[in-house]
């Protein structure tokens, strides 16, 4: 944590190498979040780039009272929610920035291949799940994605989204209800009862 905060301090001071290390540390998680929120690999890459670009430009506003990951996920969630509300493709913005030596840099984002967290919904047809997820309002989709795919606690989600923990639980419960209803319409036999997958450490999540 101390090492990460030092990277953040250096990046906030204009150190592009430090920021590149932060991108490498979080690019997979950010991409997975934007992919589930947007439902489209191309949009997910654009949104990931936009999120990191905003992070680079907004590091001066970062306060060390909250973890960097929470701040970054909040920023990413807002980018995705704005995108969904507009209902139109975000303009592609290359992730480019300059350091003190005015050297232009461009960071590559991860391969869009599914990560292991996508297996959380393995008992359900992935296309049907994504279609049902895309029917949710942006706020519900963000809460459910952070809970199920990012494995965030209710308290963390509340901090990321800037809402009360009780509101988080309410949104997730409502999102699950809507998801099950949507899947039942498709004839998915698993939709009648929640799907569960064992997490590391013996914990379980249910859709």
C-alpha positions in Angstrom: 0.0 0.0 0.0 2.8 2.4 0.9 4.6 1.6 -2.4 1.3 2.2 -4.3 0.8 5.6 -2.6 4.3 6.6 -3.5 3.6 5.8 -7.1 0.4 7.9 -6.9 2.3 10.8 -5.4 4.9 10.6 -8.2 2.3 10.3 -10.9 0.4 13.3 -9.5 3.6 15.2 -9.7 3.8 14.4 -13.4 5.9 11.2 -13.4 4.6 9.3 -16.4 6.6 6.2 -15.5 4.9 5.9 -12.1 1.5 6.3 -13.8 2.3 3.6 -16.3 3.0 1.2 -13.4 -0.4 2.0 -11.9 -2.1 1.4 -15.2 -0.4 -2.0 -15.5 -1.5 -2.9 -12.0 -5.2 -2.0 -12.6 -5.7 -2.3 -16.4 -7.3 -5.8 -16.2 -9.7 -4.9 -13.4 -10.7 -1.7 -15.1 -11.2 -3.4 -18.5 -13.3 -6.2 -16.9 -15.6 -3.6 -15.3 -16.0 -1.6 -18.5 -16.7 -4.8 -20.5 -19.5 -5.9 -18.2 -20.9 -2.4 -18.1 -20.8 -1.8 -21.8 -21.3 -5.3 -23.1 -19.0 -4.6 -26.1 -15.2 -5.2 -26.2 -14.6 -2.2 -28.5 -16.6 0.1 -26.2 -14.9 -1.4 -23.2 -11.5 -0.6 -24.5 -12.6 3.0 -25.3 -14.1 3.4 -21.8 -10.9 1.9 -20.2 -8.8 4.4 -22.1 -11.1 7.2 -21.1 -11.0 6.2 -17.5 -7.2 6.1 -17.3 -7.0 9.3 -19.2 -9.3 11.0 -16.7 -7.3 9.5 -13.9 -4.0 10.9 -15.3 -5.6 14.3 -15.7 -7.4 14.2 -12.3 -4.7 12.9 -10.0 -4.3 16.3 -8.5 -7.8 15.9 -7.0 -7.0 12.5 -5.4 -7.1 12.4 -1.6 -5.1 9.8 0.2 -7.9 9.2 2.7 -9.4 6.6 0.3 -7.5 3.8 -1.5 -6.4 4.5 -5.0 -8.3 1.5 -6.3 -11.6 2.9 -4.8 -10.9 6.3 -6.4 -10.1 4.6 -9.8 -13.2 2.3 -9.7 -15.4 5.3 -8.9 -14.0 7.2 -11.8 -14.4 4.2 -14.1 -18.0 3.6 -12.9 -18.9 7.2 -13.6 -17.4 6.9 -17.1 -19.5 3.8 -17.8 -22.7 5.3 -16.3 -22.2 8.4 -18.4 -21.7 6.3 -21.5 -24.8 4.2 -20.8 -26.9 7.3 -20.2 -26.0 8.8 -23.5 -26.8 5.6 -25.3 -24.2 6.3 -27.9 -20.6 5.3 -28.6 -18.0 7.2 -26.7 -15.6 9.1 -28.9 -12.3 7.2 -29.1 -9.6 9.0 -27.1 -6.1 7.5 -27.3 -4.5 7.0 -24.0 -1.7 9.5 -24.5 0.1 11.8 -22.2 3.3 13.6 -21.8 5.9 13.6 -19.1 8.2 16.4 -18.0 10.5 15.6 -21.0 7.5 16.1 -23.4 7.8 12.5 -24.6 4.5 11.2 -25.8 3.5 7.8 -24.5 0.7 5.4 -25.3 -0.3 2.6 -23.0 -1.7 -0.7 -24.3 -4.8 -2.2 -22.6 -5.2 -5.9 -22.0 -6.4 -8.5 -24.5 -10.2 -8.7 -24.4 -10.1 -12.5 -23.6 -12.4 -13.4 -20.8 -10.8 -13.4 -17.3 -11.4 -16.0 -14.6 -14.0 -13.9 -12.8 -16.3 -14.4 -15.8 -16.6 -18.0 -14.6 -18.8 -16.7 -11.8 -21.7 -17.0 -14.2 -20.6 -20.2 -15.8 -23.8 -22.0 -14.9 -25.8 -19.6 -17.0 -25.7 -19.0 -20.8 -23.2 -16.1 -21.0 -25.0 -14.4 -23.9 -28.3 -14.5 -22.1 -26.7 -13.2 -18.9 -25.1 -10.3 -20.7 -28.3 -9.4 -22.5 -30.2 -9.4 -19.2 -27.5 -7.3 -17.6 -27.8 -4.8 -20.4 -31.5 -4.3 -19.6 -30.6 -3.0 -16.2 -30.5 0.7 -15.4 -26.9 2.0 -15.3 -26.9 2.4 -11.5 -28.2 -1.1 -10.9 -25.7 -2.5 -13.5 -22.8 -0.8 -11.8 -23.7 -2.1 -8.3 -24.2 -5.7 -9.5 -21.1 -5.7 -11.6 -18.9 -4.5 -8.7 -20.5 -7.0 -6.4 -20.5 -10.2 -8.5 -17.6 -9.7 -11.0 -15.3 -7.4 -9.0 -16.1 -9.1 -5.8 -16.3 -5.9 -3.8 -17.9 -5.6 -0.4 -21.1 -3.6 0.1 -19.0 -1.0 2.0 -16.5 -0.7 -0.9 -19.3 -0.4 -3.5 -21.0 2.4 -1.4 -17.7 4.3 -1.3 -17.0 3.7 -5.1 -20.5 4.8 -6.1 -20.9 7.5 -3.5 -24.1 6.1 -2.0 -25.3 4.6 1.3 -24.5 0.9 2.0 -28.2 0.3 2.4 -28.8 1.7 -1.1 -26.2 -0.6 -2.5 -27.9 -3.6 -1.0 -31.3 -2.4 -2.3 -29.9 -1.9 -5.8 -28.2 -5.2 -5.9 -31.3 -7.1 -4.7 -33.4 -5.2 -7.3 -30.9 -5.9 -10.0 -30.8 -9.7 -9.2 -34.6 -9.7 -9.3 -34.7 -8.0 -12.7 -32.0 -10.3 -14.0 -33.8 -13.5 -12.9 -37.0 -12.2 -14.4 -35.3 -11.4 -17.7 -33.6 -14.8 -17.8 -36.9 -16.6 -17.1 -38.3 -14.9 -20.2 -35.5 -16.5 -22.2 -36.4 -19.9 -20.9 -33.1 -20.3 -19.0 -33.8 -23.2 -16.6 -31.2 -21.8 -14.1 -33.2 -18.6 -13.7 -35.6 -19.9 -11.2 -33.0 -19.9 -8.4 -29.8 -18.0 -7.9 -26.6 -19.3 -9.4 -23.7 -19.8 -6.9 -20.0 -20.1 -7.4 -17.3 -20.8 -4.8 -14.9 -18.0 -4.4 -11.3 -18.2 -3.1 -11.4 -18.7 0.6 -14.7 -20.6 0.5 -16.9 -17.6 0.1 -19.9 -17.7 -2.3 -21.6 -15.1 -4.5 -25.0 -15.5 -6.0 -26.5 -13.7 -8.9 
